[in-house]
Amino acid sequence: MQAAAARARRLLASPAASGIPGLLSGPRRASGAEGVLLHSLDGVPCSPSSPHHARGFSSCFASQSPRNLVLPTMASQWLSEKSVPYHMATSHFSTEASDLDHPTEAVEEMYQKMLKSVEAETMPPNAWLWSMISSCTDKEDIKLLFQILQRLRVFRLSNLRINANFNDHLCRKVTEACARVGAFDYGLKALWKHNVYGITPTIGSAHYLLHHAKEQNDTKLMGSIMQVLSRNSLPLQPGTADIVFRHISCSLISWFYIVLCSICYDADRWDLLSAYAERFVKAGVKLHRTSFDIWMEFAAKVGDSQSIWNINSLRGRSVKHYTLASGFACVKGSVLDRKPENAAAMIKLLYKHLPDQKKPFVKDELEKLIAEWPIEVIKRQKKDNRKAMEEALIKDIPTMINCLTKSGLDIPVDLDKLTTPQLQAA
């Protein structure tokens, strides 16, 4: 501390600091680290990303040539013109400062007004926020918008005790503003279920971003949007599929369909998956094996044997070999059709053609068919049909196992799990 103070006194007492022109014609030689610093800054202004940098910027040039003495004054003026809150926001989001990276005057003015209102513990008028959203014209404006949204969210929660997010319409307008200026990283944040901005994600906002990506033929952005939808469990609509498959290549559509199938399966939406499937198939999309697996497995889960056979027919046109998922979906279809002998024959055939490393998993799937699948499929039936299906499964599944053993494939399973109270309660 004492050494720094002494150095400051020497600099202030130097001819350059006191403005003696006779000694400014040749800069003094610096030694050690100071010389390296002065050399690196000679003629190259430091980035004014913080007041700390500006102070170093000014002191380093105090002993340089006249052309460099102008720069500290410029930095000082820059700091006096910029307000501290936005200055801090800029340094937070960017490691480089540029004359081009600044918000528009209208947006910054509205940001300052709302910020002062919050600091005075007064909720700003809604009209100010709407005005700021409509005035955004570049990414720097969006940065300020999200900053003030976060501040307003905290204020509403801590001062007004309002736990609810902003209304859906405002959130949609925020998404539109992000798309309008090309700030898609912020647009994707508006789809996060858990965010600090008080934004409520909606499928309508996602559709707006998808439409914009479609118009730009930006398949990478469409992929990012679909991933965010999947991770945040947003309820999809058939219109989502329409946007996707009408405007991108079939190979990418197949990948998107896998994502959509997974979302529908996790959300337990057989109706939605069926709607997507119909649209994709009519569009002539060549689906991947994974898509067929999810589709057939879901059909078996809801107890729709006719759909299992229809999907399997489509699968056979593009995929030769069965997987465990597609194979056991067909097994369950035969059980649902009251054909346990056919089901046993399918298991034996599947076991024969599976790779050796996959064969041990046949027992796992068989145990699931006995212990888990009946409960799942019975609870999805109409109440009037549940009793009949329960009786059929309790009779046909053991028959299937006996036929499998007689055929020479003996896989030990616990049939006692088939008649548990859970099955009867389903």
C-alpha positions as CSV (number, residue, x, y, z in Angstrom):
1,M,0.0,0.0,0.0
2,Q,2.8,2.4,0.9
3,A,4.7,1.6,-2.3
4,A,1.6,2.2,-4.4
5,A,1.0,5.5,-2.7
6,A,4.6,6.6,-3.2
7,R,4.4,5.6,-6.9
8,A,1.2,7.7,-7.3
9,R,3.0,10.7,-5.8
10,R,5.9,10.3,-8.1
11,L,3.5,10.1,-11.1
12,L,1.6,13.2,-10.0
13,A,4.9,15.1,-9.5
14,S,6.3,14.1,-12.8
15,P,6.6,16.7,-15.6
16,A,4.1,14.9,-17.8
17,A,1.5,15.1,-15.0
18,S,2.2,18.8,-14.4
19,G,2.0,19.6,-18.1
20,I,5.6,20.9,-18.7
21,P,5.9,20.8,-22.5
22,G,9.6,20.6,-22.6
23,L,9.8,17.1,-21.3
24,L,6.9,15.7,-23.4
25,S,8.9,15.5,-26.6
26,G,10.5,12.2,-25.4
27,P,8.7,9.8,-23.1
28,R,10.6,8.6,-20.1
29,R,11.8,5.0,-20.2
30,A,9.9,2.6,-18.0
31,S,11.4,-0.3,-16.3
32,G,10.2,-3.8,-15.3
33,A,6.5,-4.6,-15.4
34,E,5.6,-1.0,-15.9
35,G,7.6,-0.8,-19.1
36,V,5.9,-3.9,-20.5
37,L,2.5,-2.5,-19.6
38,L,3.2,0.9,-21.2
39,H,4.5,-0.8,-24.3
40,S,1.4,-2.9,-24.7
41,L,-0.9,0.1,-24.3
42,D,1.0,2.5,-26.5
43,G,-1.5,3.7,-29.1
44,V,-4.0,1.0,-28.3
45,P,-6.8,2.1,-26.0
46,C,-7.9,-0.3,-23.3
47,S,-11.4,-1.6,-23.3
48,P,-13.5,0.6,-21.0
49,S,-15.4,-2.4,-19.7
50,S,-15.2,-1.2,-16.1
51,P,-14.3,1.8,-14.0
52,H,-11.3,-0.1,-12.7
53,H,-10.0,-0.5,-16.2
54,A,-10.6,3.1,-17.0
55,R,-8.5,4.2,-14.0
56,G,-5.7,2.0,-15.1
57,F,-6.1,3.2,-18.6
58,S,-5.7,6.8,-17.5
59,S,-2.8,6.4,-15.2
60,C,-0.8,4.2,-17.7
61,F,-1.0,7.0,-20.3
62,A,-0.1,9.8,-18.0
63,S,3.6,9.7,-19.0
64,Q,3.1,9.0,-22.7
65,S,3.3,11.3,-25.8
66,P,0.7,14.1,-26.4
67,R,-1.2,12.0,-28.9
68,N,-1.9,9.5,-26.1
69,L,-2.8,12.2,-23.5
70,V,-6.1,12.7,-25.3
71,L,-7.2,9.2,-24.6
72,P,-7.6,9.4,-20.8
73,T,-9.8,12.4,-21.3
74,M,-11.9,10.5,-23.8
75,A,-12.3,7.6,-21.4
76,S,-13.3,9.9,-18.6
77,Q,-16.0,11.5,-20.8
78,W,-17.2,8.1,-21.9
79,L,-17.6,7.0,-18.2
80,S,-19.4,10.2,-17.3
81,E,-21.9,9.8,-20.1
82,K,-22.7,6.1,-19.4
83,S,-24.7,5.3,-16.3
84,V,-23.3,2.7,-13.9
85,P,-26.2,0.2,-14.1
86,Y,-26.0,-0.3,-17.8
87,H,-22.2,-0.2,-17.8
88,M,-22.2,-3.0,-15.3
89,A,-24.7,-4.9,-17.5
90,T,-22.5,-4.5,-20.6
91,S,-19.4,-5.8,-18.8
92,H,-21.4,-8.8,-17.5
93,F,-22.5,-10.0,-21.0
94,S,-19.5,-9.2,-23.1
95,T,-15.8,-9.4,-22.6
96,E,-15.1,-6.8,-25.4
97,A,-16.4,-3.3,-25.7
98,S,-17.2,-1.8,-29.0
99,D,-18.7,1.4,-30.3
100,L,-21.3,-0.8,-32.1
101,D,-22.3,-2.8,-29.1
102,H,-24.7,-0.4,-27.3
103,P,-28.4,-0.3,-26.9
104,T,-30.6,2.2,-28.7
105,E,-31.4,5.5,-26.9
106,A,-35.1,4.7,-26.5
107,V,-34.5,1.3,-24.9
108,E,-31.7,2.5,-22.6
109,E,-33.8,5.5,-21.5
110,M,-36.8,3.2,-20.6
111,Y,-34.5,0.8,-18.9
112,Q,-33.1,3.6,-16.7
113,K,-36.6,4.8,-15.8
114,M,-37.8,1.4,-14.8
115,L,-34.6,0.7,-12.9
116,K,-34.9,3.9,-10.9
117,S,-38.5,3.1,-10.2
118,V,-37.6,-0.4,-8.8
119,E,-34.8,1.1,-6.7
120,A,-37.3,3.5,-5.3
121,E,-39.4,0.4,-4.4
122,T,-42.2,1.4,-6.8
123,M,-43.5,-0.9,-9.5
124,P,-43.1,0.8,-13.0
125,P,-46.2,1.2,-15.2
126,N,-46.8,-1.7,-17.5
127,A,-46.8,0.7,-20.5
128,W,-43.0,1.3,-19.9
129,L,-42.3,-2.4,-20.3
130,W,-44.5,-2.7,-23.4
131,S,-42.7,0.3,-24.9
132,M,-39.3,-1.2,-24.2
133,I,-40.3,-4.5,-25.8
134,S,-41.6,-2.8,-29.0
135,S,-38.5,-0.6,-29.2
136,C,-35.9,-3.4,-29.2
137,T,-34.0,-3.3,-32.5
138,D,-30.7,-5.2,-31.7
139,K,-29.3,-7.8,-29.3
140,E,-28.0,-5.1,-26.9
141,D,-31.6,-4.0,-26.5
142,I,-32.7,-7.6,-25.7
143,K,-29.9,-7.9,-23.1
144,L,-31.3,-4.9,-21.3
145,L,-34.8,-6.2,-21.7
146,F,-34.0,-9.5,-20.0
147,Q,-32.0,-7.7,-17.3
148,I,-35.0,-5.5,-16.4
149,L,-37.3,-8.5,-16.5
150,Q,-35.1,-10.2,-14.0
151,R,-35.2,-7.1,-11.7
152,L,-39.0,-6.8,-12.1
153,R,-39.4,-10.5,-11.3
154,V,-37.4,-10.1,-8.0
155,F,-39.3,-6.9,-7.1
156,R,-42.7,-8.6,-7.7
157,L,-41.6,-11.5,-5.5
158,S,-39.9,-9.7,-2.7
159,N,-41.9,-6.5,-2.4
160,L,-45.3,-7.3,-3.8
161,R,-45.4,-11.0,-2.9
162,I,-46.5,-11.9,-6.4
163,N,-45.3,-15.4,-7.2
164,A,-46.9,-15.7,-10.6
165,N,-45.0,-15.1,-13.8
166,F,-45.9,-12.4,-16.3
167,N,-49.0,-13.1,-18.5
168,D,-48.7,-15.3,-21.6
169,H,-49.2,-12.4,-24.0
170,L,-46.2,-10.4,-22.7
171,C,-44.1,-13.5,-22.9
172,R,-45.1,-14.1,-26.5
173,K,-44.1,-10.5,-27.3
174,V,-40.7,-11.0,-25.7
175,T,-40.2,-14.0,-27.9
176,E,-41.2,-12.1,-31.0
177,A,-38.8,-9.3,-30.1
178,C,-36.0,-11.9,-29.8
179,A,-36.8,-13.3,-33.2
180,R,-37.1,-9.9,-34.7
181,V,-33.6,-8.8,-33.8
182,G,-32.0,-12.3,-34.2
183,A,-31.3,-12.8,-30.5
184,F,-32.3,-16.5,-30.6
185,D,-30.2,-17.4,-27.6
186,Y,-32.5,-15.2,-25.5
187,G,-35.5,-16.5,-27.4
188,L,-34.7,-20.0,-26.3
189,K,-34.4,-18.8,-22.7
190,A,-38.0,-17.7,-23.0
191,L,-39.0,-21.4,-23.4
192,W,-37.3,-22.5,-20.2
193,K,-39.8,-23.8,-17.7
194,H,-37.6,-22.6,-14.8
195,N,-36.2,-19.1,-15.4
196,V,-35.3,-16.0,-13.4
197,Y,-37.2,-13.6,-15.8
198,G,-40.8,-14.4,-14.9
199,I,-41.4,-15.6,-18.4
200,T,-44.1,-18.4,-18.9
201,P,-43.0,-20.6,-21.8
202,T,-45.8,-21.5,-24.2
203,I,-46.0,-23.6,-27.3
204,G,-47.2,-20.5,-29.2
205,S,-43.9,-18.8,-28.5
206,A,-42.1,-22.0,-29.7
207,H,-44.2,-22.0,-32.9
208,Y,-43.2,-18.4,-33.5
209,L,-39.5,-19.3,-33.2
210,L,-40.0,-22.4,-35.4
211,H,-41.7,-20.3,-38.1
212,H,-38.9,-17.8,-38.1
213,A,-36.3,-20.6,-38.3
214,K,-38.3,-22.1,-41.2
215,E,-38.3,-18.8,-43.1
216,Q,-34.5,-18.6,-42.7
217,N,-34.0,-22.3,-43.5
218,D,-32.1,-22.6,-40.2
219,T,-32.4,-26.3,-39.4
220,K,-29.8,-26.0,-36.6
221,L,-32.1,-23.5,-34.8
222,M,-35.1,-25.8,-35.4
223,G,-33.2,-28.6,-33.7
224,S,-32.3,-26.4,-30.8
225,I,-35.9,-25.4,-30.4
226,M,-37.1,-29.0,-30.4
227,Q,-34.5,-30.0,-27.8
228,V,-35.6,-27.2,-25.5
229,L,-39.3,-28.2,-26.0
230,S,-38.3,-31.8,-25.0
231,R,-36.3,-30.8,-21.9
232,N,-39.0,-28.4,-20.7
233,S,-42.0,-30.7,-21.3
234,L,-44.0,-28.1,-23.3
235,P,-47.3,-29.6,-24.6
236,L,-46.9,-30.1,-28.3
237,Q,-49.6,-29.7,-30.9
238,P,-50.0,-31.2,-34.4
239,G,-49.1,-27.8,-35.8
240,T,-45.6,-28.3,-34.4
241,A,-45.1,-31.3,-36.8
242,D,-46.6,-29.3,-39.7
243,I,-44.0,-26.5,-39.2
244,V,-41.2,-29.1,-39.0
245,F,-41.9,-31.5,-41.9
246,R,-43.0,-29.0,-44.5
247,H,-39.8,-27.0,-44.7
248,I,-36.8,-29.3,-44.1
249,S,-35.2,-32.4,-45.6
250,C,-36.6,-35.9,-45.0
251,S,-33.5,-37.0,-43.2
252,L,-33.9,-34.1,-40.7
253,I,-37.6,-34.8,-40.4
254,S,-36.9,-38.4,-39.3
255,W,-34.6,-37.1,-36.6
256,F,-37.3,-34.6,-35.4
257,Y,-39.9,-37.3,-35.4
258,I,-37.7,-39.3,-33.0
259,V,-37.7,-36.3,-30.7
260,L,-41.5,-35.9,-31.1
261,C,-42.1,-39.6,-30.4
262,S,-40.1,-39.4,-27.2
263,I,-41.9,-36.3,-26.0
264,C,-45.3,-37.9,-26.7
265,Y,-44.3,-41.1,-25.0
266,D,-43.0,-39.4,-21.9
267,A,-46.1,-37.2,-21.8
268,D,-48.4,-40.3,-22.3
269,R,-50.1,-38.8,-25.3
270,W,-51.0,-41.6,-27.6
271,D,-53.5,-39.4,-29.5
272,L,-50.9,-36.8,-30.2
273,L,-48.3,-39.4,-31.3
274,S,-50.9,-40.9,-33.7
275,A,-51.6,-37.5,-35.2
276,Y,-47.9,-36.9,-35.7
277,A,-47.4,-40.3,-37.2
278,E,-50.2,-39.9,-39.7
279,R,-48.9,-36.5,-40.9
280,F,-45.3,-37.8,-41.2
281,V,-46.3,-41.0,-43.1
282,K,-48.5,-39.1,-45.5
283,A,-45.6,-36.8,-46.2
284,G,-43.6,-39.8,-47.3
285,V,-41.0,-39.5,-44.5
286,K,-38.8,-42.5,-44.1
287,L,-38.8,-43.1,-40.3
288,H,-35.8,-44.5,-38.3
289,R,-35.9,-47.7,-36.5
290,T,-36.0,-45.9,-33.2
291,S,-39.2,-44.1,-34.3
292,F,-40.9,-47.4,-35.0
293,D,-39.8,-48.9,-31.7
294,I,-41.3,-46.0,-29.7
295,W,-44.5,-46.0,-31.8
296,M,-45.1,-49.8,-31.6
297,E,-44.2,-49.9,-27.9
298,F,-46.7,-47.1,-27.2
299,A,-49.4,-49.0,-29.2
300,A,-48.8,-52.1,-27.0
301,K,-48.9,-50.0,-23.9
302,V,-52.4,-48.7,-24.7
303,G,-53.6,-52.1,-25.8
304,D,-54.2,-51.3,-29.5
305,S,-53.3,-54.5,-31.4
306,Q,-54.6,-53.2,-34.7
307,S,-52.2,-50.3,-34.6
308,I,-49.3,-52.6,-33.7
309,W,-49.9,-54.6,-36.9
310,N,-50.3,-51.5,-39.0
311,I,-47.1,-50.0,-37.7
312,N,-45.3,-53.2,-38.1
313,S,-46.3,-53.4,-41.8
314,L,-44.9,-49.9,-42.3
315,R,-41.8,-50.8,-40.4
316,G,-41.2,-53.9,-42.6
317,R,-40.9,-51.7,-45.7
318,S,-37.8,-49.9,-44.5
319,V,-36.4,-51.9,-41.6
320,K,-35.5,-55.6,-42.0
321,H,-34.7,-56.8,-38.5
322,Y,-36.7,-56.7,-35.3
323,T,-35.4,-55.0,-32.2
324,L,-36.4,-56.1,-28.7
325,A,-38.9,-53.3,-28.6
326,S,-40.6,-54.0,-31.9
327,G,-40.4,-57.7,-31.4
328,F,-42.0,-57.7,-28.0
329,A,-44.6,-55.2,-29.2
330,C,-45.7,-57.9,-31.7
331,V,-45.7,-60.5,-28.9
332,K,-48.0,-58.3,-26.9
333,G,-50.2,-57.8,-30.0
334,S,-50.7,-61.5,-30.3
335,V,-51.5,-61.8,-26.6
336,L,-54.1,-59.0,-27.0
337,D,-55.6,-60.9,-30.0
338,R,-55.9,-64.0,-27.7
339,K,-53.2,-66.0,-29.7
340,P,-50.7,-67.0,-27.0
341,E,-49.2,-69.8,-29.3
342,N,-48.3,-67.2,-31.9
343,A,-46.8,-65.0,-29.2
344,A,-44.6,-67.9,-28.0
345,A,-43.5,-68.6,-31.6
346,M,-42.5,-64.9,-32.0
347,I,-40.4,-64.9,-28.9
348,K,-38.5,-68.0,-30.0
349,L,-37.9,-66.5,-33.5
350,L,-36.8,-63.2,-32.0
351,Y,-34.4,-65.0,-29.6
352,K,-33.0,-67.0,-32.5
353,H,-32.1,-64.0,-34.7
354,L,-31.0,-61.6,-32.0
355,P,-27.2,-61.0,-31.6
356,D,-25.7,-63.0,-28.7
357,Q,-25.1,-59.9,-26.6
358,K,-28.8,-59.0,-26.8
359,K,-30.3,-62.4,-25.9
360,P,-30.0,-62.1,-22.1
361,F,-32.3,-59.1,-22.4
362,V,-35.1,-61.3,-23.6
363,K,-35.7,-62.5,-20.1
364,D,-35.9,-58.9,-18.9
365,E,-38.6,-58.1,-21.5
366,L,-40.5,-61.2,-20.7
367,E,-40.5,-60.4,-17.0
368,K,-41.8,-56.9,-17.8
369,L,-44.5,-58.4,-19.9
370,I,-45.7,-60.5,-16.9
371,A,-45.3,-58.0,-14.1
372,E,-45.7,-54.5,-15.6
373,W,-47.5,-54.6,-18.9
374,P,-50.8,-56.1,-17.8
375,I,-51.3,-53.4,-15.1
376,E,-50.5,-50.7,-17.6
377,V,-52.7,-51.9,-20.4
378,I,-55.7,-52.8,-18.2
379,K,-55.9,-49.3,-16.6
380,R,-56.1,-47.8,-20.0
381,Q,-59.3,-49.7,-21.0
382,K,-62.8,-48.6,-20.4
383,K,-64.1,-49.7,-17.0
384,D,-66.6,-52.1,-18.7
385,N,-63.8,-53.9,-20.5
386,R,-61.2,-54.1,-17.7
387,K,-62.5,-57.3,-16.1
388,A,-62.6,-59.2,-19.4
389,M,-59.1,-58.2,-20.3
390,E,-57.8,-59.1,-16.9
391,E,-59.2,-62.5,-17.2
392,A,-57.9,-63.0,-20.7
393,L,-54.3,-61.9,-19.7
394,I,-54.3,-64.1,-16.6
395,K,-55.2,-67.1,-18.8
396,D,-53.2,-66.4,-22.0
397,I,-49.8,-65.3,-20.6
398,P,-49.2,-68.5,-18.7
399,T,-50.3,-70.4,-21.8
400,M,-47.7,-68.5,-23.8
401,I,-45.0,-69.4,-21.3
402,N,-45.9,-73.1,-21.4
403,C,-45.9,-73.1,-25.2
404,L,-42.5,-71.4,-25.1
405,T,-41.1,-74.1,-22.8
406,K,-42.5,-76.9,-24.9
407,S,-40.9,-75.4,-28.0
408,G,-37.5,-75.8,-26.4
409,L,-36.8,-72.3,-25.1
410,D,-36.9,-72.5,-21.4
411,I,-36.7,-69.0,-19.8
412,P,-37.4,-69.1,-16.1
413,V,-39.9,-66.4,-15.0
414,D,-42.1,-65.7,-12.0
415,L,-45.7,-66.1,-13.0
416,D,-46.9,-65.3,-9.5
417,K,-46.4,-61.6,-10.3
418,L,-49.2,-61.9,-12.8
419,T,-52.0,-62.2,-10.2
420,T,-50.9,-59.6,-7.7
421,P,-53.4,-57.3,-6.0
422,Q,-52.1,-54.5,-8.1
423,L,-53.4,-56.2,-11.3
424,Q,-56.8,-56.7,-9.7
425,A,-56.9,-53.1,-8.5
426,A,-56.0,-51.8,-12.0
